[in-house]
Amino acid sequence: MVRPAVRWPDSIFLATSARFAVDQVSLDLGGQPVLREVSLRFDAEQSVAIVGPSGAGKTSLLRLMSGAIFPDVGSVQLDGVSFADSAQNGAALRRMRAQVGFVHQDFALVPNLRVLQNVVSGGFSRRGFWGALRDLVAPRRALQEEVFQLLEHLGIGDKMFQRVDTLSGGQQQRVALARALFQKPRALLADEPVSSVDPTRARALLELLHRVAAERQLPLVVSLHDAELARELFARVIGLREGRVVFDLPASEVDQDRLQALYLLPSSES
Amino acid sequence: MRQGLVLIALLVVGLAGYLALGLELGGLIPNRGGFGLLGDFLGAALRPAFQYEAADGPRDWLPFYQQLLEGLWRTVVFAAAAIGLSIVVGLPLAILASSLVPLWVRIPCRALIAGMRSVHELLWAVVLLAAVGLNSAGAVLALTIPYAGTLAKIFSEMLDEAPREAFRAVRLSGSTRLQAFMGALLPRAAPDMAAYAFYRFECALRSAAVLGFFGYPTIGYYLKLAFESLHFREVWTWLYLMIAMVLVLEAWSSALRKRFVA
């Protein structure tokens, strides 16, 4: 494991990595079946790519694993606790959600706020109302220093006081990653992180995700359109098609035939 | 097609109104004395007064330019107090009328806002004048009730229309609704809200000026005094002052708007 060049606050290392269990999950959205009887395990320090054609259910699977939505059938558990069960109690659900860092496809940042403010909003789960207000409006020195170290590590330390909408797409993505890391999560999920960048940048970005996940011993689960990149950079690749798991293999065992079958147009469209 | 029909319908309604009122355009032509008055009034536009027209005014009157500054200052202060209070009242109401809160809160709140807006500030002024007399707080309140209602309505629409991705993302990171609102939704809507509040300040200035007609010491008060004494040149000075005030504010607000919204 590569140690970071920058010294992290010790609290970051206290978190141990999370384990996910997806059990017999089916999900309908708007009357359409999205996932069908999906069962998967994600253990600590794994790097997993979920690949498949659009509409295969990749994003929905990640959203289930972050507690954004709940399955119609089956359960999604984080360290043995079901998201749906904890949803009975708002505070319990918030605690669970706080453990999963999520990098959204469209970054989901506030464009007219500074980078600093966007990043600190990732840490609200540790703060009360007034604490969060203070972090936004008048962040303490120590907090600024902490965020700066994090941004510096991601290569955008000098952007801390810039408005997000003045940054390039790649820089904004790093801000989104910084926000997710500032949450001090125990797992890192990223939804199509490279859908809008060119191949060179895509590779650099995925390597960055791997680096930060490894440094913090976080399991990394990423949905990807590009199966080649997935095979090359991830330890484990899961193929999803029409809401079902088609294969779940070490990257080395994913061959061309399987990928072709995965991306084959359904008979109705060919 | 549809728009054309609406336009025709409005024209028909207009014509019906015209007939119902028995309007005669001839009534708009002044009689001989009227022509003289109109001429005096329009002529005075070219030579606004720089001092009192009546040399025999009360001795305790302020010099004219001080009177102008006094009227301007009062107008600005009334408007500023009203808009400040309107934001304090309107923002919480806006949140309670937005789609962020459950229906059983939202609907009564929207009804309250509609009620505040449906009575014009001049009517509130008449009511409050009768109730509390000629009192600055009454004037500010008269402006605040409809202005807070309007701000609340527009703010809540802005909150509902602001993109929600960041709000949802912050919620998903384990924050409370209120924290995510404060960190990711309110800032998103804030530039539009600030620009709109500034525009309403401009409106409040005009309203505050008109409140003078009820005796509050704003521009309207002096305008009315000058008009009643047929001091048309003074009237024009006050009118020009008001136009200048609005133009300055408009330039300021459009500069701010560009900075906020662009």
Interface residues (C-beta under 8 A of the other chain):
Chain A: S66 G67 A68 G90 R94 R95 M96 R97 A98 Q99 G101 F102 H104 D106 A108 L109 V110 P111 N112 L113 Q117 N118 V120 S121 G122 F124 S125 R127 F129 A132 L133 L136 R179 A180 Q183
Chain B: E165 A166 R168 A169 V170 R171 L172 S173 G174 S175 T176 L178 Q179 A180 M182 G183 A184 P187 R188 A190 P191
